[in-house]
């Protein structure tokens, strides 16, 4: 993002806090990213994309309870938000909540996102669900 855009905002009249948060997250500046996402929520308090990015960021800094709570917030307003189902499923697996994780993996796979990047997540969800159906808990060796 250019200096002038950061200083004066985008053409719509204000900074793009969501995009700034994504860029900060990619750079590994997670706490700063959360600040940007919180600012983005001021303009759109129920935006599922912003909330999901916050949940991803919480996960990356080890705040998994807050991440799960945020994913559940998204799903309460947007039950079709496949990314929230995906993220919550893997948090639940870490906590040993296998049946609930399976439910969210299935919901994710019922309406998966499209695109090249998404295919990696779809394949991961499918293989994880197949393992669970065989009685194998991912991560157990």
C-alpha positions as CSV (number, residue, x, y, z in Angstrom):
1,X,0.0,0.0,0.0
2,X,1.4,3.4,-0.9
3,X,2.3,6.0,1.7
4,X,-0.4,8.4,0.3
5,X,-3.1,5.8,0.4
6,X,-2.3,5.0,4.0
7,X,-2.2,8.6,4.9
8,X,-5.3,9.8,3.1
9,X,-7.3,6.6,2.5
10,X,-8.7,5.0,-0.6
11,X,-10.8,6.8,-3.2
12,X,-14.0,6.1,-1.3
13,X,-12.9,8.5,1.4
14,X,-11.3,6.3,4.1
15,X,-8.6,3.8,4.8
16,X,-9.2,0.2,3.8
17,X,-8.7,-1.3,7.2
18,X,-9.6,-4.8,6.0
19,X,-7.0,-4.9,3.3
20,X,-4.5,-3.3,5.7
21,X,-5.3,-6.1,8.2
22,X,-4.8,-8.8,5.6
23,X,-1.4,-7.3,4.6
24,X,-0.3,-7.1,8.2
25,X,-1.4,-10.6,8.9
26,X,0.6,-11.9,5.9
27,X,3.6,-10.1,7.2
28,X,3.2,-11.8,10.5
29,X,2.2,-8.6,12.4
30,X,-0.8,-10.3,14.0
31,X,-1.6,-7.8,16.8
32,X,-1.5,-4.9,14.4
33,X,-3.7,-6.9,12.0
34,X,-6.3,-7.4,14.8
35,X,-6.3,-3.6,15.3
36,X,-7.0,-3.0,11.6
37,X,-9.7,-5.7,11.6
38,X,-11.4,-4.1,14.6
39,X,-11.3,-0.7,12.8
40,X,-12.9,-2.4,9.8
41,X,-15.7,-3.7,12.0
42,X,-16.6,-0.2,13.0
43,X,-17.9,0.3,9.4
44,X,-19.4,-3.1,9.0
45,X,-19.9,-4.7,12.4
46,X,-21.2,-8.1,11.1
47,X,-18.9,-8.5,8.1
48,X,-18.2,-12.2,7.9
49,X,-14.9,-11.7,6.0
50,X,-13.5,-9.4,8.6
51,X,-14.6,-11.6,11.4
52,X,-13.1,-14.7,9.8
53,X,-9.8,-13.0,9.3
54,X,-9.9,-12.0,12.9
55,X,-10.5,-15.7,13.9
56,X,-7.6,-16.8,11.7
57,X,-5.4,-14.2,13.4
58,X,-6.5,-15.2,16.9
59,X,-5.6,-18.8,15.9
60,X,-2.1,-17.8,14.8
61,X,-1.3,-16.1,18.0
62,X,-2.7,-19.0,20.1
63,X,-5.9,-17.4,21.2
64,X,-7.9,-20.4,20.1
65,X,-10.9,-19.9,22.5
66,X,-11.3,-16.4,21.1
67,X,-11.0,-17.7,17.5
68,X,-13.7,-20.4,18.1
69,X,-16.0,-17.7,19.6
70,X,-15.4,-15.5,16.6
71,X,-16.2,-18.3,14.1
72,X,-19.4,-19.1,16.1
73,X,-20.3,-15.4,15.9
74,X,-19.9,-15.6,12.1
75,X,-22.0,-18.7,11.9
76,X,-24.8,-17.4,14.0
77,X,-25.4,-14.6,11.5
78,X,-24.1,-16.3,8.4
79,X,-24.6,-20.1,8.7
80,X,-23.5,-20.5,5.0
81,X,-20.0,-19.1,5.7
82,X,-17.9,-22.0,4.7
83,X,-14.6,-20.5,5.9
84,X,-16.0,-20.3,9.4
85,X,-17.1,-24.0,9.3
86,X,-13.6,-24.9,8.1
87,X,-11.7,-23.0,10.7
88,X,-14.0,-24.0,13.6
89,X,-13.8,-27.7,12.5
90,X,-10.0,-27.7,12.9
91,X,-10.1,-25.9,16.2
92,X,-12.6,-28.4,17.5
93,X,-10.4,-31.3,16.3
94,X,-7.6,-29.9,18.4
95,X,-9.9,-29.9,21.4
96,X,-11.0,-33.5,20.8
97,X,-14.5,-32.5,19.9
98,X,-14.7,-35.0,17.0
99,X,-18.4,-35.2,16.3
100,X,-18.9,-31.4,16.2
101,X,-15.8,-31.1,14.0
102,X,-17.2,-33.6,11.6
103,X,-20.5,-31.6,11.4
104,X,-18.6,-28.5,10.5
105,X,-16.4,-30.3,7.9
106,X,-19.5,-31.6,6.3
107,X,-21.1,-28.1,6.2
108,X,-17.9,-26.7,4.7
109,X,-17.9,-29.4,2.0
110,X,-21.6,-28.9,1.2
111,X,-20.8,-25.5,-0.1
112,X,-17.1,-25.2,-0.6
113,X,-15.4,-22.1,-1.9
114,X,-14.1,-22.0,-5.4
115,X,-10.7,-21.1,-6.8
116,X,-7.2,-22.6,-6.9
117,X,-6.3,-21.6,-3.3
118,X,-9.6,-23.0,-2.0
119,X,-9.0,-26.4,-3.6
120,X,-6.1,-27.0,-1.1
121,X,-8.5,-26.4,1.8
122,X,-11.3,-28.5,0.2
123,X,-8.8,-31.5,-0.3
124,X,-7.6,-31.1,3.3
125,X,-11.2,-31.1,4.6
126,X,-12.1,-34.2,2.5
127,X,-9.1,-36.2,3.6
128,X,-9.6,-35.2,7.3
129,X,-13.3,-36.2,7.1
130,X,-12.3,-39.5,5.5
131,X,-9.8,-40.2,8.3
132,X,-12.5,-39.4,10.9
133,X,-15.0,-41.7,9.2
134,X,-12.4,-44.5,9.4
135,X,-11.9,-43.8,13.1
136,X,-8.5,-42.1,12.7
137,X,-8.1,-38.9,14.6
138,X,-5.8,-36.6,12.6
139,X,-2.6,-36.0,14.6
140,X,-2.7,-39.3,16.3
141,X,0.1,-41.6,15.2
